[in-house]
Amino acid sequence: MIYLDQGATSFPKLPSVKQAVMDALDHNMNAQRSTGAFKTDRLLYSTRKFIAQYFNLPYFDHVIFNSGNTESLNTCLKGILSKDDHVITTYAEHNSVLRPLRQIGVDLTVTAPYKEDILKEIREDTKMIVMTHSSNVTGELYDIDAIGQIAYENHILFVVDSAQSAGHISIDMQKSHIDLLTFSGHKGLLGMSGVGGICVNTDIFIQPLKTGGTGIDSFNKKQPDSYPEHLEAGTLNIPGIASLNAGMTYLLEHQKEIEEKEKQLFDALYEGMKHINGITFYCDYDTCSHTPIIAFNLEDYDSSKISDVLSYKYDIITRCGAHCAPLMHTHLNTVERGIVRFSLSFMNSMEEVNTVIDVLKEMSEE
């Protein structure tokens, strides 16, 4: 099997990640609740430290763990915004941004994910700019440094969805003036499914999405005000956090090599695909910054047809369809047929890339 759906979840998992999960199951006591949970408490402490270091967040206790990026975005948006608050977002967003915003009923402006377009939409009452760092459809990276500077200068909250970029490219929350960064643990950060979180870079109050036990301050009738407990009600996913700990350890040691290898793999695949008749790309990869994603279609076939042939005939795993990003497909005029997405990572090989190019050549000639 050739796995080119790394944008959905990383695969295969690193041996260190697998081992971390098994070790966690051997001492999976409830943090801050059991007298023998010192290993679990230490695991939470070190994982928060790693994540804070990776994203340049000054306060490790402002790293919040939860079930994943969707819960993180729902927490940030529903915990801060009220009906009729003015919010700017972009057509590149995932439904985990678009649906909560519509549910809240904010005064929503949707624009292009570029500095000049966002700047035009800022009003005196704009409360938040929320956007993805990288399109999960095309892989294009957006200039969060420039947009964050605009938000900072205009005293607007800046919320960044890093689900597709974290792990593939370095992110500096201070440099980009990011107030809230949401992350997914099972993609570029190399952990298992069911874990993710929020990095809170400000003292802004976020109304908890969930309330309940925290292991501390039990006689408080409300959720504790201190982080991380303020946003961490209930039992945490300790095996998931252990997997994230191992993933972060690897990233902190190998980020440069990861980026170099992913660039080599992407460049080779894209260069090979450019010379195949009938392929349409949905991003100008020659000029834009991007993660290791290639969005394409072949001739006039529906994207599901292409992905089915790649899967069932050649055992090449991809993603097709709408990618939970309806406005991006409206922008690209691919609502009816969708798009095929190749998403690579450093765990892929040049041999796999060459095989995929040969398969696409064969398909284009049939």
N, C-alpha and C positions, 0 to 999 in steps of 0.2 A: 504493500500500500504506500502511496505517496500522499502525504497529508499537507494540503495547501489551504487549510482553514484555521490558521493560527490566530486570526482576528476574532474567531468565535471562542476558542479556548486553546491554550498551549498544549501541545502533544508532540512526542511523549513527555511524560513528567521526568524531571531529572532524578537520578537515583537518590540524591541527597534529600529531595522533596518527599519521595516515597518513604525513605527511612525516618524522616522527621514526623510523618503522620503515624507510623508504627510506634515510634517512641512516645508520642503524645498519648496514644491509646493505652500505653502501659502506665502512665501517671496522670490520667485525665480526671484529676480532681477539680472541683469547682473553685475558680479563682475568688479570693476574698471571702470565701465561705467555709472552707475546710481547713482544719489545723495542719493537715499534711499537704497543703496545696502549694508549698514553696516553689516547686519546680514549675508549676503552672504560672504562678505569679511572676517568676523570673522570665518565663517565656513571653508573657505579655509585655513586660518591661523592655526586654531586648528587642522585640519586634517593633514596638512603638519607636524606640531609639533608631532602629535601622531605617524605618520609613521617614521619620523626621529628618534624618541625615540625607537620605536620598533626594527628598524634595526641598531641602533647605528650609525646614520649618523650625523656628527657634524653640518651640515648646513641645517636647515629646508627649506630654500628657494631653495635648490637643489633637492627637491622632485617635480617631474614633473607629472602632470596629463594628461591622454589621454584616448583613448577608450578601452585600454586593453593591455595585454601582447604582442600580435602580433604587434601592432603598436609600442610598446616600443622597441621590438627587431629590427624591421625594421628601426626605428629611429637611434638606436645605431650602427647598422651594416652599413647601407647606409650613415649615417652621419659621419662616421669615416674612413671606408675602401675604398680603391681604387682597381681597377683591378690590379692583380698580387701581392697585399700584401699577405704575408704568414700568414695564420690563422690556428690554431689548434682547431678542434672540435671533437665530439665523436659520436659513433654509437647510443647513447641513445637519441639523440636530436629529438625534434619535428620539423615538417616542417616549423614552424615559425622561426627557425634558419637555417635549411638547404636550403630552397628555396631562401631567400634573399642572402645568401652567393653565391649560384650558379648564381643568377641573376647579382650580382656584378662582378663575374668572378674572384674571388680571387684565389690565389695559396693555395688550400685547402688540409689539411692533416686531415683525419678522423682516429681516433684511439679509443682504449678502454678508458672508463671514470675513469681511475685509475692513481694515481700519477706516478708510475713507467713507464707506457705506454706513458703518456704525456711527461715525462721528456726526453724520448728517441727521441721525435720528435722535440724538440726545436732546432731552428737554430739561427744564429746571426741576421737574418733579420725577425724573427718571431715578428709580430706586436700585435697579439691578441690571447688569449685563450677564447673561448666562450663555455659554457656548462651549462647543467641543473644541479640543485642541487639534484633533485630526478626524477627518471624515471616515466613518466606518464603511462607507461605500467606495470611495475613490482613494483613500489614504492621504489626501492632501492635508498638509500641515498649515495651520493658520497662525498669523503673527500675534501670539498672545502677549509678547513683550510690548508691542506698540499699542495694542488694544488695552492692555492692563494699565499702561501709562495714561491713556485717555480717561479710563475709569477713575484712576487715582486723582488726576487733576480736577475731575468733576465731582469727586466725593460720591462715587457710585460703587456699590458692591460688585465685585467681579468674581463670578463663579465659573470654574473651568472643569469640564468633564474630560478626564484624562484616560478614559477606558481604552482607547485605541493607541495612545501614544506612550503611556508610561511603560518603561522597560525597553522601548525601542529608541528613545531619545531622552536625553537629560532634561529635567524640568526644575527650574529654580523659582520657588514661590516668591522670594523677595525681589528678584530681578524683574519678574513679570507682574508684581503687585497683585498677586492672586489672594483674595480674601478667603475663599473656600475652594478646595480642590477635592474632587471625588475620584475614587480609584476602584478598579476591579482587580481582585486578587488572582484570578485564574487565567488571565491573558498574558500580557507582556511581563507581569510580575511573577509568573511561573508557578503560582500556587494552585490549589485545587478549587473546584467550584464551591459556591456557597459562602465566600468570604470576600470582603472588600471594606471600604471605609471612606472617611472624610478627614482631610487635614484642615483644621480651623486656624487661620492665621490672624484672627482679630478677636476682640472681646465681644463681638456682636452676639446678642441673645438669639438663640434658636429654640423655638418651642419644640419639645421632644415629640417625635412621631409616635413613640411608645413610652409608657411609664410602667414602673414596677420595681422589682427588687434589684439592688445594686451591691448588696453585701456590706454597705456602710450607711450611716445616718438613717437607720431604719425607723426612727420615731418621727422623722420629718414627713408631714402629710403630703408634701409635694416632692417631685423629683429633685435630687440634690443639684445645686447650682454649679458645682465644680465639674470641670472636665477631668476624665472622660465620662464619668458616671452620669452626667446630665443627659447624655445621648446613648447610653449603653444599658438599657433595662433588660433584665433577664440573663440567662446563661449564654455565654459566648461560645462560638464554634471553635473550641480549642484545637482539634486536629486541623481545621482549616487555617487557623492562625499559625500553627506550627509549620504547615506547608509554606505559608507566606514568609515566615521567618527564614526558612531555607532558601526560598527563591530570592529574597532580598539580600541574603548573604552572598549568593552567587552574583547577583547584579552589581553589588558594591565592589566586588573584586574584578568583574569582567566586562563592565559596561562598554569600554572602548573597543574591546575585541568583538563584542556583540554587534555594535553599530557598524564596524568595518566589514564583518562577514555578511551581515544582512544587506549592506550596500552592494557587495560583490555579487551576491545571489540575485538581488533585484535587477541590477544592471545587466547581468547575463540573460536573465529571463526576458526582460523588456526588449533588449537588443535582438534576441532571437525572434520574438513575437512581431516586431516591427516589419519583418521581411516576409510575413505570412499573409497571403492574399485573403481578403474578406474580414480581417479583424478591425474592429472599431474600438478605440480607447476612449474613456470618459474623463480623462485628466491629461493635461499636457505635462507628462512626466519629465520631459527634457528641460523644462523651465521652472517648475514649481518644486518646493520642498515637500517631502512626503514620507510616510512610513512605508514598510515593505508590502504594499498592497497594489495590485494591478486590477483595475475594473475594465471589463471588456465584453464585447459580444462578437459572435462569429456569423458573418453574412446576415441573413434576415431571420435566423432561428430564434425561437424563444429561449431565454436564458435557462429555463428548467430543462429544456431538451439538451442543451450543451452540457450542463452539469450531469444529467443522467447518463449520457454517453461516456463522459469522462469517468464517472463512478463505476457503472456496471460493466463497461467494456475494458477500461484501462486501470481501474482501481485507483483513480486519482480523486481525492476528496476536496470539494470546493464548497462555496456558498453561492446561491443564486437567488433571484427574486427581488424583493423590495428592501431587505435588510433592516426592517423596522424604522426606515428613514423616508417617510412618504414625500416630504417637501423637497428633498434632494432629488428624488426620482421625477417629481414634477418639473424641477429645474432642468434636469438632464433629458427630459422628454422620453423617459423609459418606464412610464407607469404601466403600460400594457405588457411589455416583454421582460422587464426587469434587467438585471445586470449579473454577469458572472464575476465573482471575486476570487482572485488568487491572493491569499495572505500568507506570507513567508515568515520564517524566523531563523535564528542562527542554528536551530536544530535540523533544518533542511540541509541538503547537500547539493553540490554542483552536478553530481550524477543525476539526481532527481530533476534538477532544472533542465538538463539536456534531454532527458526522457520526455518531459512535458512538451518541450519545443518540438520534438520529433512527432509526438502524438498530435499536436495541433496542426502540423504540416499535413499529416495523414488525413485528419478530419477535413481540412480545407480542400483537399484534392478529391474527396469522395463525392 
